Amino acid sequence: MASSTRLISRLTLVTGGGSGIGRAVCQRFASEGASVVVADISEESAQDTLASLQSEQRGQAHMWAAVDVSSKDSIQKLVSGIQTHYFQPPSVCVNAAGITQDDFLLNMEEEQFDRVIQINLKGSFLVTQAVAQALLACGASKGSIITVGSIVGKVGNIGQINYAASKAGVQGLTRTAAKELSRFGIRCNCVLPGFITTPMTDKVPEKVLSKMKTLVPLGRMGEPAEVADVCAFLASDDSRYVTGASIEVTGGLFMG
Ligand SMILES: NC(=O)c1ccc[n+]([C@@H]2O[C@H](COP(=O)([O-])OP(=O)(O)OC[C@H]3O[C@@H](n4cnc5c(N)ncnc54)[C@H](O)[C@@H]3O)[C@@H](O)[C@H]2O)c1
């Protein structure tokens, strides 16, 4: 088990922090000493997450904020609001906001495709760019940006042409950001979850989930906390020589 103080003084922005994997990341990071900004399009969910966070370290202070990651204006307000509140930008960022709007290729509407790309892919770009710009502007010597992709971005998935494209995109985005930002001490990595029990997968029909479980070598769906554990590693100095990586958190599903 990792040290419980590994993330002390790491001010962390978590988008999509109001639910599922994002919420688990907020809780794990707070338990390791980070100050956490819970950002979500749903104010109520963000507030619920905030209320669940530990705050046992001296100087540890959390906040919530409303953001729509598909809007550059909204993200700029978020990052400047954080700087006003904490007198520094976040040195760690976890891009966990994401949506699905599933349909088969032959039926999918252009709007469904665009919306998923706007939130999952463009949102990760806008947040990564804003955080990196803020870190450079204040002369920070290091940072860690983690983007939640998906194993579906690597292997595809029937009914998720928009989602698979968005998640393949964040891997390319992350590798490029890693190459461009490494000289500033900013590391960029992805986690690629498989099937994790969250409100997002609650929408998947039970028979699809049962079939999926039979394909997972570890024999079960994952828990949000199990993805958060890997994010905490990527945020911490334990991963100081890791950048541009995509770490699968899938129970072995589609390995290789
Ligand atoms: N659950 C899984 O099996 C799974 C697998 C692979 C990847 N993922 C990815 O993990 C991330 C988190 O998913 P989850 O399963 O926790 O889903 P979730 O639906 O529980 O949480 C997603 C959060 O993102 C927020 N959000 C949606 N649109 C937003 C926007 N425009 N701006 C800001 N916040 C917004 C939602 O309000 C919600 O709180 C997503 O990127 C998802 O694609 C999930």
The ligand as a MOL file (V3000), in Angstrom:
LIG
                    3D

  0  0  0     0  0            999 V3000
M  V30 BEGIN CTAB
M  V30 COUNTS 44 48 0 0 0
M  V30 BEGIN ATOM
M  V30 1 N -16.9300 3.2640 -16.4230 0
M  V30 2 C -16.1590 2.6470 -17.3070 0
M  V30 3 O -16.2460 1.4350 -17.5060 0
M  V30 4 C -15.1430 3.4190 -18.0780 0
M  V30 5 C -14.2680 2.6820 -18.8790 0
M  V30 6 C -13.2830 3.3500 -19.6040 0
M  V30 7 C -13.1920 4.7290 -19.5090 0
M  V30 8 N -14.0580 5.4110 -18.7360 0 CHG=1
M  V30 9 C -13.8960 6.8520 -18.7040 0
M  V30 10 O -13.7400 7.2810 -17.3800 0
M  V30 11 C -14.1980 8.6290 -17.2610 0
M  V30 12 C -15.1890 8.6980 -16.1080 0
M  V30 13 O -16.2930 7.8650 -16.4410 0
M  V30 14 P -17.2710 7.2670 -15.3500 0
M  V30 15 O -17.4970 5.8660 -15.7030 0
M  V30 16 O -16.8150 7.6340 -14.0010 0 CHG=-1
M  V30 17 O -18.6070 8.0450 -15.7550 0
M  V30 18 P -19.6510 8.9120 -14.8940 0
M  V30 19 O -20.7740 9.1660 -15.8280 0
M  V30 20 O -19.9060 8.2680 -13.5930 0
M  V30 21 O -18.8480 10.2790 -14.6190 0
M  V30 22 C -18.5870 11.2050 -15.6180 0
M  V30 23 C -18.6240 12.5970 -15.0090 0
M  V30 24 O -18.2930 13.5390 -16.0400 0
M  V30 25 C -19.1590 14.6590 -15.8800 0
M  V30 26 N -19.2880 15.3770 -17.1450 0
M  V30 27 C -19.9650 14.9960 -18.2570 0
M  V30 28 N -19.8890 15.9520 -19.1930 0
M  V30 29 C -19.1260 16.9560 -18.6740 0
M  V30 30 C -18.6850 18.2110 -19.1650 0
M  V30 31 N -19.0350 18.6460 -20.3900 0
M  V30 32 N -17.9030 18.9870 -18.3760 0
M  V30 33 C -17.5780 18.5690 -17.1200 0
M  V30 34 N -17.9780 17.3950 -16.5990 0
M  V30 35 C -18.7370 16.5950 -17.3700 0
M  V30 36 C -20.4920 14.0460 -15.4350 0
M  V30 37 O -21.3490 15.0160 -14.8550 0
M  V30 38 C -20.0320 12.9650 -14.4850 0
M  V30 39 O -19.9330 13.4660 -13.1690 0
M  V30 40 C -14.7930 8.9910 -18.6170 0
M  V30 41 O -13.8470 9.6930 -19.3700 0
M  V30 42 C -15.0660 7.6470 -19.2290 0
M  V30 43 O -15.0840 7.7200 -20.6350 0
M  V30 44 C -15.0310 4.7900 -18.0130 0
M  V30 END ATOM
M  V30 BEGIN BOND
M  V30 1 1 1 2
M  V30 2 2 2 3
M  V30 3 1 2 4
M  V30 4 1 4 5
M  V30 5 2 4 44
M  V30 6 2 5 6
M  V30 7 1 6 7
M  V30 8 2 7 8
M  V30 9 1 8 9
M  V30 10 1 8 44
M  V30 11 1 9 10
M  V30 12 1 9 42
M  V30 13 1 10 11
M  V30 14 1 11 12
M  V30 15 1 11 40
M  V30 16 1 12 13
M  V30 17 1 13 14
M  V30 18 2 14 15
M  V30 19 1 14 16
M  V30 20 1 14 17
M  V30 21 1 17 18
M  V30 22 2 18 19
M  V30 23 1 18 20
M  V30 24 1 18 21
M  V30 25 1 21 22
M  V30 26 1 22 23
M  V30 27 1 23 24
M  V30 28 1 23 38
M  V30 29 1 24 25
M  V30 30 1 25 26
M  V30 31 1 25 36
M  V30 32 1 26 27
M  V30 33 1 26 35
M  V30 34 2 27 28
M  V30 35 1 28 29
M  V30 36 1 29 30
M  V30 37 2 29 35
M  V30 38 1 30 31
M  V30 39 2 30 32
M  V30 40 1 32 33
M  V30 41 2 33 34
M  V30 42 1 34 35
M  V30 43 1 36 37
M  V30 44 1 36 38
M  V30 45 1 38 39
M  V30 46 1 40 41
M  V30 47 1 40 42
M  V30 48 1 42 43
M  V30 END BOND
M  V30 END CTAB
M  END
